[in-house]
Structures are given as C-alpha cells and as structure tokens.
Amino acid sequence: MQDLFVKFCGITNLEDARFAASLGADAVGFIFYPQSERYVDPQKAAEIVARLPEHVSKIGVFVNASKSEILDVVGSVKLSAVQLYGKEGPDDLVNFETSVIKVFRVDPTFDVERMKNYIVDAFLLDTYHAGLYGGSGKTFDWNIAVKAKEYGKIILSGGLNPDNIEAAIRLVQPYGVDVSSGVERAPGKKDREKMRDFISRARNANLIYNVDTE
C-alpha cells in the first residue's frame, strides 16, 4: 500500500503553510498566476518557504508562463516542483531541474489518451472551468481519473473537501490528492478545522481502501 500524497494548494500566508506542515501534509502549493484570487508574490512565497520544514514539498503553480519566468521563480523561491496549467506539449517539459506535475483540466469530452506522450513525475487532474485554473470548487467524473492511472501517477483535484474525500479515494485510489477551496473560509485563507478534517479523512480512507491485493 502506498502512502497518500496530500497537498494543500493556494497557500498565501505563513500561518496556513505551517499549519499544513504540522498536520503532516506532504506539500503546499503557491499560485503564481496573477489573475488568481490566491496569487502570491514570489518574494512573499520565498519568505514562507524559508520557514517551512525541509521535508515538505514546495510546489509552484503556473499558467501558460514562459520557461524562463518559471525557472526564475523556481530559483528565487527554492521550489521543489512545478505544477503547469497550460498548453505545454511533451517536449516543453524537460530540463526544469525540479519535479514536474502536468495538469489536465477535465470535462466530459476529455480523452486520457492525450496523456500518453508526457513523461512527467505526476499528472494532476482538475475540473475544467472556463476562465478558471483551479479553485472552482467543482468535481468532475472520477471514473476518468481511474482510466488516467494507466499513464502515470495521478493527483486528484477539483472540488475535493472533507465531505467527499473518502468517496474519491475509495473510487480512484490515486497517488495523491490536492485541495484548495474545499478547506477555505475565504479565497487564500484556510479554515483550520476543515484542513484537519480533510487530512484525517484522507489518510484514514487511504488505509481502508488503498490496499494492494496483488
């Protein structure tokens, strides 16, 4: 049985980041997309990262950013990984010197075959919403995520919250889960009780359902 990778995304302040770490989160995510309600300036993100435990992954979220821009932020913030929402093709995802998570925004017409040519550390599947890149609070058909596991490690995202995380893990049994709006009291401000409830339910569900029967 694999350990479940749990990421709290949309972090904008040190208090939320350190609380996520104290709960045993594997990663925190910083959104470097200026149009997002959860955007954080790279300098502020660097200050937060400097005060987090080494073992917590620090993931930068980018939307159609240039490679040079991404690499600048990776260096200045000291990111562990990049999470790319955008039009990147398979050949665009090399030589980042960090782990790479490629995001696909899923709607009912999504074809998992699109994923087969990408060589990345993990895929993150999020709900398609016109004009939004994450944080929509909406789920998608999780059966698509089950099929997508054929092509690599799947981090499930999109509308996850304490009330549905157990059902999501039971069906998909993903490599990891990513939550943002589902544990917030306002955009960019986390709710501690929701964070605690989410990670507790996620870990317990993983123990119950993600059993290797081979």
PyMOL commands that set and color helices and strands:
alter all, ss='L'
color gray80, all
select helices_A, chain A and resi 14-22+42-49+67-77+90-92+112-115+142-151+165-172+181-183+192-209
alter helices_A, ss='H'
color red, helices_A
select strands_A, chain A and resi 5-8+27-31+57-63+81-85+99-106+122-127+154-156+176-179+184-186+189-190
alter strands_A, ss='S'
color yellow, strands_A
deselect
rebuild
show_as cartoon
